[in-house]
């Protein structure tokens, strides 16, 4: 039988009980394995086509993106500064007197 060398390599005993389980396992593996491999190779091929279709990077585009990044950083810094200034100028409520001060007054 064709499974004999495989079983000998794995160190499994050659029994009539093991053979149906082996055939069943291979059938399940092939039933689910082949479609999964087909799906994965199709996905890989599609991703390769998408990557190949993308235009090569344009240096002016990268400069514009960097300019936008610096503008966003500057705006974020300005907003943070304004928040700190408004927090500093905000009027704080008077401190709550302690229990002893409330009893003595």
Number of C-alpha atoms within 10 A of each C-alpha: 5 6 11 14 11 10 16 11 8 9 9 11 11 13 10 8 9 12 15 11 11 13 12 11 12 12 12 11 11 12 11 10 13 11 11 12 11 11 12 12 12 12 12 12 12 12 12 11 11 10 10 10 9 8 7 7 8 8 9 9 10 11 11 11 12 12 12 12 12 12 12 12 12 12 12 12 12 12 12 11 12 12 11 12 11 10 11 10 8 9 8 8 6 6 6 8 9 8 8 8 9 9 8 6 5
